[in-house]
Amino acid sequence: MHVVCKEHLELAIDMFVDEYEDAPDIVDLEEVKFTGWDPPPHCERCAGPGRFLVV
Ligand SMILES: [Zn+2]
């Protein structure tokens, strides 16, 4: 599972495909809220906002 900004979305997708050999689901965290789970505030690769969940 990766939480990334828009700039790192493609990289996270590539990493996911390498890791699992399958296409990930991409969740826009501005549109979807999970109860009982707060996403990390920042991208895992930079200080940008963590906008997309790649899972
Ligand atoms: Zn980033």
N, CA, C, O and the ligand as a Tripos MOL2 file, in Angstrom:
@<TRIPOS>MOLECULE
protein
  221   219    56     0     0
PROTEIN
NO_CHARGES

@<TRIPOS>ATOM
      1 N           0.8410   -1.1940    0.0000 N.3       1 MET1
      2 CA          0.0000    0.0000    0.0000 C.3       1 MET1
      3 C           0.8770    1.2450    0.0000 C.2       1 MET1
      4 O           1.8120    1.3600    0.7920 O.2       1 MET1
      5 N           0.5660    2.1690   -0.8920 N.am      2 HIS2
      6 CA          1.3460    3.3970   -0.9870 C.3       2 HIS2
      7 C           0.4090    4.5960   -0.9350 C.2       2 HIS2
      8 O          -0.6540    4.6000   -1.5570 O.2       2 HIS2
      9 N           0.8210    5.6110   -0.1820 N.am      3 VAL3
     10 CA          0.1000    6.8800   -0.1920 C.3       3 VAL3
     11 C           1.0280    7.9160   -0.8090 C.2       3 VAL3
     12 O           2.1160    8.1740   -0.2920 O.2       3 VAL3
     13 N           0.5980    8.5000   -1.9020 N.am      4 VAL4
     14 CA          1.4900    9.3910   -2.6500 C.3       4 VAL4
     15 C           0.7590   10.6290   -3.1490 C.2       4 VAL4
     16 O          -0.4690   10.6870   -3.1940 O.2       4 VAL4
     17 N           1.5730   11.6210   -3.5230 N.am      5 CYS5
     18 CA          1.0420   12.8200   -4.1560 C.3       5 CYS5
     19 C           0.8190   12.5350   -5.6440 C.2       5 CYS5
     20 O           1.1240   11.4490   -6.1380 O.2       5 CYS5
     21 N           0.2820   13.5330   -6.3400 N.am      6 LYS6
     22 CA         -0.0030   13.3540   -7.7590 C.3       6 LYS6
     23 C           1.2690   13.0620   -8.5620 C.2       6 LYS6
     24 O           1.2640   12.2290   -9.4680 O.2       6 LYS6
     25 N           2.3490   13.7530   -8.2210 N.am      7 GLU7
     26 CA          3.5980   13.5650   -8.9740 C.3       7 GLU7
     27 C           4.1590   12.1560   -8.8230 C.2       7 GLU7
     28 O           4.7870   11.6350   -9.7440 O.2       7 GLU7
     29 N           3.9400   11.5490   -7.6850 N.am      8 HIS8
     30 CA          4.5130   10.2350   -7.4510 C.3       8 HIS8
     31 C           3.5300    9.1000   -7.6910 C.2       8 HIS8
     32 O           3.8200    7.9410   -7.3920 O.2       8 HIS8
     33 N           2.3750    9.4370   -8.2290 N.am      9 LEU9
     34 CA          1.3530    8.4070   -8.4650 C.3       9 LEU9
     35 C           1.8490    7.3510   -9.4570 C.2       9 LEU9
     36 O           1.7150    6.1520   -9.2090 O.2       9 LEU9
     37 N           2.4200    7.7940  -10.5750 N.am     10 GLU10
     38 CA          2.8730    6.8260  -11.5770 C.3      10 GLU10
     39 C           3.9690    5.9140  -11.0380 C.2      10 GLU10
     40 O           4.0000    4.7150  -11.3150 O.2      10 GLU10
     41 N           4.8750    6.5210  -10.2550 N.am     11 LEU11
     42 CA          5.9480    5.7390   -9.6570 C.3      11 LEU11
     43 C           5.3820    4.6790   -8.7060 C.2      11 LEU11
     44 O           5.8250    3.5310   -8.6980 O.2      11 LEU11
     45 N           4.4040    5.0890   -7.9150 N.am     12 ALA12
     46 CA          3.8010    4.1460   -6.9700 C.3      12 ALA12
     47 C           3.0860    3.0160   -7.7010 C.2      12 ALA12
     48 O           3.1110    1.8670   -7.2600 O.2      12 ALA12
     49 N           2.4470    3.3500   -8.8250 N.am     13 ILE13
     50 CA          1.7810    2.3050   -9.6180 C.3      13 ILE13
     51 C           2.8200    1.3180  -10.1470 C.2      13 ILE13
     52 O           2.6250    0.1040  -10.0820 O.2      13 ILE13
     53 N           3.9370    1.8550  -10.6750 N.am     14 ASP14
     54 CA          5.0080    0.9830  -11.1690 C.3      14 ASP14
     55 C           5.5380    0.0750  -10.0700 C.2      14 ASP14
     56 O           5.7570   -1.1170  -10.2860 O.2      14 ASP14
     57 N           5.7420    0.6550   -8.8800 N.am     15 MET15
     58 CA          6.2470   -0.1410   -7.7600 C.3      15 MET15
     59 C           5.2660   -1.2370   -7.3850 C.2      15 MET15
     60 O           5.6550   -2.3700   -7.1010 O.2      15 MET15
     61 N           3.9880   -0.8840   -7.3870 N.am     16 PHE16
     62 CA          2.9710   -1.8600   -7.0400 C.3      16 PHE16
     63 C           2.9690   -3.0080   -8.0500 C.2      16 PHE16
     64 O           2.9180   -4.1760   -7.6670 O.2      16 PHE16
     65 N           3.0250   -2.6740   -9.3330 N.am     17 VAL17
     66 CA          3.0050   -3.6920  -10.3910 C.3      17 VAL17
     67 C           4.2330   -4.5990  -10.2770 C.2      17 VAL17
     68 O           4.1320   -5.8150  -10.4350 O.2      17 VAL17
     69 N           5.4040   -3.9900   -9.9990 N.am     18 ASP18
     70 CA          6.6150   -4.7850   -9.8070 C.3      18 ASP18
     71 C           6.4550   -5.7580   -8.6450 C.2      18 ASP18
     72 O           6.8630   -6.9170   -8.7160 O.2      18 ASP18
     73 N           5.8500   -5.2500   -7.5740 N.am     19 GLU19
     74 CA          5.7590   -6.0160   -6.3350 C.3      19 GLU19
     75 C           4.7250   -7.1450   -6.4430 C.2      19 GLU19
     76 O           4.9860   -8.2770   -6.0370 O.2      19 GLU19
     77 N           3.5620   -6.8240   -6.9910 N.am     20 TYR20
     78 CA          2.4520   -7.7810   -6.9590 C.3      20 TYR20
     79 C           2.1040   -8.3500   -8.3310 C.2      20 TYR20
     80 O           1.2640   -9.2440   -8.4320 O.2      20 TYR20
     81 N           2.7400   -7.8400   -9.3900 N.am     21 GLU21
     82 CA          2.4440   -8.2770  -10.7540 C.3      21 GLU21
     83 C           0.9570   -8.2160  -11.0580 C.2      21 GLU21
     84 O           0.3920   -9.1090  -11.6900 O.2      21 GLU21
     85 N           0.3500   -7.1570  -10.6010 N.am     22 ASP22
     86 CA         -1.0740   -6.9330  -10.8240 C.3      22 ASP22
     87 C          -1.3340   -5.4250  -10.7790 C.2      22 ASP22
     88 O          -0.5820   -4.6740  -10.1570 O.2      22 ASP22
     89 N          -2.3800   -5.0050  -11.4280 N.am     23 ALA23
     90 CA         -2.6940   -3.5710  -11.4390 C.3      23 ALA23
     91 C          -3.3420   -3.1640  -10.1160 C.2      23 ALA23
     92 O          -4.2080   -3.8730   -9.6030 O.2      23 ALA23
     93 N          -2.9280   -2.0360   -9.5690 N.am     24 PRO24
     94 CA         -3.4930   -1.6080   -8.2850 C.3      24 PRO24
     95 C          -4.8360   -0.9020   -8.4370 C.2      24 PRO24
     96 O          -5.2010   -0.4570   -9.5260 O.2      24 PRO24
     97 N          -5.5540   -0.8090   -7.3410 N.am     25 ASP25
     98 CA         -6.6870    0.1070   -7.2650 C.3      25 ASP25
     99 C          -6.1450    1.4480   -6.7970 C.2      25 ASP25
    100 O          -5.2810    1.5070   -5.9220 O.2      25 ASP25
    101 N          -6.6510    2.5090   -7.3780 N.am     26 ILE26
    102 CA         -6.2140    3.8480   -7.0010 C.3      26 ILE26
    103 C          -7.3970    4.6040   -6.4120 C.2      26 ILE26
    104 O          -8.4380    4.7600   -7.0500 O.2      26 ILE26
    105 N          -7.2140    5.0680   -5.1840 N.am     27 VAL27
    106 CA         -8.2790    5.7760   -4.4880 C.3      27 VAL27
    107 C          -7.8640    7.2270   -4.3180 C.2      27 VAL27
    108 O          -6.7790    7.5160   -3.8130 O.2      27 VAL27
    109 N          -8.7260    8.1340   -4.7380 N.am     28 ASP28
    110 CA         -8.4910    9.5600   -4.5370 C.3      28 ASP28
    111 C          -8.9620    9.9270   -3.1360 C.2      28 ASP28
    112 O         -10.1560    9.8980   -2.8400 O.2      28 ASP28
    113 N          -8.0180   10.2680   -2.2900 N.am     29 LEU29
    114 CA         -8.3620   10.5120   -0.8780 C.3      29 LEU29
    115 C          -9.1030   11.8320   -0.6810 C.2      29 LEU29
    116 O          -9.5820   12.1160    0.4170 O.2      29 LEU29
    117 N          -9.1980   12.6320   -1.7260 N.am     30 GLU30
    118 CA        -10.0450   13.8310   -1.6140 C.3      30 GLU30
    119 C         -11.5140   13.4770   -1.8030 C.2      30 GLU30
    120 O         -12.4010   14.2410   -1.4240 O.2      30 GLU30
    121 N         -11.7600   12.3160   -2.3910 N.am     31 GLU31
    122 CA        -13.1450   11.9310   -2.6550 C.3      31 GLU31
    123 C         -13.6390   10.8440   -1.7080 C.2      31 GLU31
    124 O         -14.8380   10.7230   -1.4540 O.2      31 GLU31
    125 N         -12.7170   10.0670   -1.1970 N.am     32 VAL32
    126 CA        -13.1080    8.9200   -0.3840 C.3      32 VAL32
    127 C         -12.5300    9.0570    1.0160 C.2      32 VAL32
    128 O         -11.3380    9.3170    1.1800 O.2      32 VAL32
    129 N         -13.3680    8.8840    2.0120 N.am     33 LYS33
    130 CA        -12.8950    8.8740    3.3910 C.3      33 LYS33
    131 C         -13.1750    7.4890    3.9930 C.2      33 LYS33
    132 O         -14.2460    6.9140    3.7950 O.2      33 LYS33
    133 N         -12.2050    6.9810    4.7160 N.am     34 PHE34
    134 CA        -12.3870    5.6920    5.3580 C.3      34 PHE34
    135 C         -12.6690    5.9180    6.8320 C.2      34 PHE34
    136 O         -11.9920    6.7110    7.4860 O.2      34 PHE34
    137 N         -13.6510    5.2330    7.3440 N.am     35 THR35
    138 CA        -13.8850    5.3230    8.7820 C.3      35 THR35
    139 C         -12.8620    4.4440    9.4950 C.2      35 THR35
    140 O         -12.5960    3.3160    9.0810 O.2      35 THR35
    141 N         -12.3050    4.9670   10.5500 N.am     36 GLY36
    142 CA        -11.3430    4.1990   11.3350 C.3      36 GLY36
    143 C          -9.9450    4.1750   10.7550 C.2      36 GLY36
    144 O          -9.0770    3.4730   11.2740 O.2      36 GLY36
    145 N          -9.7090    4.9170    9.7010 N.am     37 TRP37
    146 CA         -8.3610    4.9780    9.1260 C.3      37 TRP37
    147 C          -8.0820    6.3790    8.6110 C.2      37 TRP37
    148 O          -8.7740    6.8770    7.7230 O.2      37 TRP37
    149 N          -7.0670    7.0060    9.1740 N.am     38 ASP38
    150 CA         -6.6440    8.3090    8.6830 C.3      38 ASP38
    151 C          -5.4260    8.1100    7.8010 C.2      38 ASP38
    152 O          -4.4450    7.5070    8.2360 O.2      38 ASP38
    153 N          -5.4650    8.6000    6.5850 N.am     39 PRO39
    154 CA         -4.2930    8.4470    5.7210 C.3      39 PRO39
    155 C          -3.1350    9.2860    6.2430 C.2      39 PRO39
    156 O          -3.3560   10.2990    6.9070 O.2      39 PRO39
    157 N          -1.9030    8.8780    5.9510 N.am     40 PRO40
    158 CA         -0.7650    9.7090    6.3220 C.3      40 PRO40
    159 C          -0.9110   11.0900    5.6670 C.2      40 PRO40
    160 O          -1.4030   11.1900    4.5430 O.2      40 PRO40
    161 N          -0.4960   12.1330    6.3480 N.am     41 PRO41
    162 CA         -0.6980   13.4870    5.8020 C.3      41 PRO41
    163 C           0.1800   13.7840    4.5940 C.2      41 PRO41
    164 O          -0.1320   14.6740    3.8020 O.2      41 PRO41
    165 N           1.2890   13.0380    4.4450 N.am     42 HIS42
    166 CA          2.2170   13.3650    3.3660 C.3      42 HIS42
    167 C           2.4830   12.1670    2.4640 C.2      42 HIS42
    168 O           2.3690   11.0070    2.8610 O.2      42 HIS42
    169 N           2.8370   12.5030    1.2490 N.am     43 CYS43
    170 CA          3.3480   11.5320    0.2890 C.3      43 CYS43
    171 C           4.5020   10.7580    0.9160 C.2      43 CYS43
    172 O           5.2870   11.3260    1.6760 O.2      43 CYS43
    173 N           4.6140    9.4640    0.6060 N.am     44 GLU44
    174 CA          5.7170    8.6760    1.1800 C.3      44 GLU44
    175 C           7.0590    8.9850    0.5000 C.2      44 GLU44
    176 O           8.1000    8.5300    0.9740 O.2      44 GLU44
    177 N           7.0540    9.7420   -0.5900 N.am     45 ARG45
    178 CA          8.2780   10.0200   -1.3420 C.3      45 ARG45
    179 C           8.7300   11.4780   -1.2400 C.2      45 ARG45
    180 O           9.8760   11.7860   -1.5650 O.2      45 ARG45
    181 N           7.8560   12.3750   -0.7970 N.am     46 CYS46
    182 CA          8.2190   13.7820   -0.7150 C.3      46 CYS46
    183 C           7.3410   14.4400    0.3420 C.2      46 CYS46
    184 O           6.5630   13.7690    1.0190 O.2      46 CYS46
    185 N           7.4700   15.7540    0.4780 N.am     47 ALA47
    186 CA          6.7040   16.4690    1.4950 C.3      47 ALA47
    187 C           5.3400   16.9110    0.9780 C.2      47 ALA47
    188 O           4.6130   17.6250    1.6680 O.2      47 ALA47
    189 N           4.9970   16.4940   -0.2190 N.am     48 GLY48
    190 CA          3.7160   16.8750   -0.8040 C.3      48 GLY48
    191 C           2.5540   16.1740   -0.1060 C.2      48 GLY48
    192 O           2.7520   15.2240    0.6510 O.2      48 GLY48
    193 N           1.3540   16.6480   -0.3680 N.am     49 PRO49
    194 CA          0.1750   16.0400    0.2650 C.3      49 PRO49
    195 C          -0.0510   14.6090   -0.2130 C.2      49 PRO49
    196 O           0.1200   14.3130   -1.3960 O.2      49 PRO49
    197 N          -0.4330   13.7310    0.6960 N.am     50 GLY50
    198 CA         -0.7530   12.3600    0.3270 C.3      50 GLY50
    199 C          -2.1390   12.2920   -0.2560 C.2      50 GLY50
    200 O          -3.1290   12.2360    0.4730 O.2      50 GLY50
    201 N          -2.2100   12.2970   -1.5530 N.am     51 ARG51
    202 CA         -3.5040   12.4570   -2.2220 C.3      51 ARG51
    203 C          -4.0960   11.1280   -2.6890 C.2      51 ARG51
    204 O          -5.3130   10.9420   -2.6500 O.2      51 ARG51
    205 N          -3.2500   10.2140   -3.1240 N.am     52 PHE52
    206 CA         -3.7620    8.9730   -3.6990 C.3      52 PHE52
    207 C          -3.3030    7.7490   -2.9090 C.2      52 PHE52
    208 O          -2.1550    7.6520   -2.4740 O.2      52 PHE52
    209 N          -4.2210    6.8440   -2.7450 N.am     53 LEU53
    210 CA         -3.9210    5.5690   -2.1250 C.3      53 LEU53
    211 C          -3.8130    4.5290   -3.2400 C.2      53 LEU53
    212 O          -4.7450    4.3370   -4.0220 O.2      53 LEU53
    213 N          -2.6640    3.8660   -3.2970 N.am     54 VAL54
    214 CA         -2.4420    2.8270   -4.3080 C.3      54 VAL54
    215 C          -2.4250    1.5100   -3.5680 C.2      54 VAL54
    216 O          -1.5410    1.2590   -2.7500 O.2      54 VAL54
    217 N          -3.4010    0.6690   -3.8530 N.am     55 VAL55
    218 CA         -3.5830   -0.5230   -3.0210 C.3      55 VAL55
    219 C          -4.0010   -1.7340   -3.8480 C.2      55 VAL55
    220 O          -4.1960   -2.8190   -3.2990 O.2      55 VAL55
    221 ZN          5.3520   12.8930   -3.6630 Zn       56 ZN56
@<TRIPOS>BOND
     1     1     2 1
     2     2     3 1
     3     3     4 2
     4     3     5 am
     5     5     6 1
     6     6     7 1
     7     7     8 2
     8     7     9 am
     9     9    10 1
    10    10    11 1
    11    11    12 2
    12    11    13 am
    13    13    14 1
    14    14    15 1
    15    15    16 2
    16    15    17 am
    17    17    18 1
    18    18    19 1
    19    19    20 2
    20    19    21 am
    21    21    22 1
    22    22    23 1
    23    23    24 2
    24    23    25 am
    25    25    26 1
    26    26    27 1
    27    27    28 2
    28    27    29 am
    29    29    30 1
    30    30    31 1
    31    31    32 2
    32    31    33 am
    33    33    34 1
    34    34    35 1
    35    35    36 2
    36    35    37 am
    37    37    38 1
    38    38    39 1
    39    39    40 2
    40    39    41 am
    41    41    42 1
    42    42    43 1
    43    43    44 2
    44    43    45 am
    45    45    46 1
    46    46    47 1
    47    47    48 2
    48    47    49 am
    49    49    50 1
    50    50    51 1
    51    51    52 2
    52    51    53 am
    53    53    54 1
    54    54    55 1
    55    55    56 2
    56    55    57 am
    57    57    58 1
    58    58    59 1
    59    59    60 2
    60    59    61 am
    61    61    62 1
    62    62    63 1
    63    63    64 2
    64    63    65 am
    65    65    66 1
    66    66    67 1
    67    67    68 2
    68    67    69 am
    69    69    70 1
    70    70    71 1
    71    71    72 2
    72    71    73 am
    73    73    74 1
    74    74    75 1
    75    75    76 2
    76    75    77 am
    77    77    78 1
    78    78    79 1
    79    79    80 2
    80    79    81 am
    81    81    82 1
    82    82    83 1
    83    83    84 2
    84    83    85 am
    85    85    86 1
    86    86    87 1
    87    87    88 2
    88    87    89 am
    89    89    90 1
    90    90    91 1
    91    91    92 2
    92    91    93 am
    93    93    94 1
    94    94    95 1
    95    95    96 2
    96    95    97 am
    97    97    98 1
    98    98    99 1
    99    99   100 2
   100    99   101 am
   101   101   102 1
   102   102   103 1
   103   103   104 2
   104   103   105 am
   105   105   106 1
   106   106   107 1
   107   107   108 2
   108   107   109 am
   109   109   110 1
   110   110   111 1
   111   111   112 2
   112   111   113 am
   113   113   114 1
   114   114   115 1
   115   115   116 2
   116   115   117 am
   117   117   118 1
   118   118   119 1
   119   119   120 2
   120   119   121 am
   121   121   122 1
   122   122   123 1
   123   123   124 2
   124   123   125 am
   125   125   126 1
   126   126   127 1
   127   127   128 2
   128   127   129 am
   129   129   130 1
   130   130   131 1
   131   131   132 2
   132   131   133 am
   133   133   134 1
   134   134   135 1
   135   135   136 2
   136   135   137 am
   137   137   138 1
   138   138   139 1
   139   139   140 2
   140   139   141 am
   141   141   142 1
   142   142   143 1
   143   143   144 2
   144   143   145 am
   145   145   146 1
   146   146   147 1
   147   147   148 2
   148   147   149 am
   149   149   150 1
   150   150   151 1
   151   151   152 2
   152   151   153 am
   153   153   154 1
   154   154   155 1
   155   155   156 2
   156   155   157 am
   157   157   158 1
   158   158   159 1
   159   159   160 2
   160   159   161 am
   161   161   162 1
   162   162   163 1
   163   163   164 2
   164   163   165 am
   165   165   166 1
   166   166   167 1
   167   167   168 2
   168   167   169 am
   169   169   170 1
   170   170   171 1
   171   171   172 2
   172   171   173 am
   173   173   174 1
   174   174   175 1
   175   175   176 2
   176   175   177 am
   177   177   178 1
   178   178   179 1
   179   179   180 2
   180   179   181 am
   181   181   182 1
   182   182   183 1
   183   183   184 2
   184   183   185 am
   185   185   186 1
   186   186   187 1
   187   187   188 2
   188   187   189 am
   189   189   190 1
   190   190   191 1
   191   191   192 2
   192   191   193 am
   193   193   194 1
   194   194   195 1
   195   195   196 2
   196   195   197 am
   197   197   198 1
   198   198   199 1
   199   199   200 2
   200   199   201 am
   201   201   202 1
   202   202   203 1
   203   203   204 2
   204   203   205 am
   205   205   206 1
   206   206   207 1
   207   207   208 2
   208   207   209 am
   209   209   210 1
   210   210   211 1
   211   211   212 2
   212   211   213 am
   213   213   214 1
   214   214   215 1
   215   215   216 2
   216   215   217 am
   217   217   218 1
   218   218   219 1
   219   219   220 2
@<TRIPOS>SUBSTRUCTURE
     1 MET1         2 RESIDUE 1 A MET
     2 HIS2         6 RESIDUE 1 A HIS
     3 VAL3        10 RESIDUE 1 A VAL
     4 VAL4        14 RESIDUE 1 A VAL
     5 CYS5        18 RESIDUE 1 A CYS
     6 LYS6        22 RESIDUE 1 A LYS
     7 GLU7        26 RESIDUE 1 A GLU
     8 HIS8        30 RESIDUE 1 A HIS
     9 LEU9        34 RESIDUE 1 A LEU
    10 GLU10       38 RESIDUE 1 A GLU
    11 LEU11       42 RESIDUE 1 A LEU
    12 ALA12       46 RESIDUE 1 A ALA
    13 ILE13       50 RESIDUE 1 A ILE
    14 ASP14       54 RESIDUE 1 A ASP
    15 MET15       58 RESIDUE 1 A MET
    16 PHE16       62 RESIDUE 1 A PHE
    17 VAL17       66 RESIDUE 1 A VAL
    18 ASP18       70 RESIDUE 1 A ASP
    19 GLU19       74 RESIDUE 1 A GLU
    20 TYR20       78 RESIDUE 1 A TYR
    21 GLU21       82 RESIDUE 1 A GLU
    22 ASP22       86 RESIDUE 1 A ASP
    23 ALA23       90 RESIDUE 1 A ALA
    24 PRO24       94 RESIDUE 1 A PRO
    25 ASP25       98 RESIDUE 1 A ASP
    26 ILE26      102 RESIDUE 1 A ILE
    27 VAL27      106 RESIDUE 1 A VAL
    28 ASP28      110 RESIDUE 1 A ASP
    29 LEU29      114 RESIDUE 1 A LEU
    30 GLU30      118 RESIDUE 1 A GLU
    31 GLU31      122 RESIDUE 1 A GLU
    32 VAL32      126 RESIDUE 1 A VAL
    33 LYS33      130 RESIDUE 1 A LYS
    34 PHE34      134 RESIDUE 1 A PHE
    35 THR35      138 RESIDUE 1 A THR
    36 GLY36      142 RESIDUE 1 A GLY
    37 TRP37      146 RESIDUE 1 A TRP
    38 ASP38      150 RESIDUE 1 A ASP
    39 PRO39      154 RESIDUE 1 A PRO
    40 PRO40      158 RESIDUE 1 A PRO
    41 PRO41      162 RESIDUE 1 A PRO
    42 HIS42      166 RESIDUE 1 A HIS
    43 CYS43      170 RESIDUE 1 A CYS
    44 GLU44      174 RESIDUE 1 A GLU
    45 ARG45      178 RESIDUE 1 A ARG
    46 CYS46      182 RESIDUE 1 A CYS
    47 ALA47      186 RESIDUE 1 A ALA
    48 GLY48      190 RESIDUE 1 A GLY
    49 PRO49      194 RESIDUE 1 A PRO
    50 GLY50      198 RESIDUE 1 A GLY
    51 ARG51      202 RESIDUE 1 A ARG
    52 PHE52      206 RESIDUE 1 A PHE
    53 LEU53      210 RESIDUE 1 A LEU
    54 VAL54      214 RESIDUE 1 A VAL
    55 VAL55      218 RESIDUE 1 A VAL
    56 ZN56       221 GROUP 0 **** ****
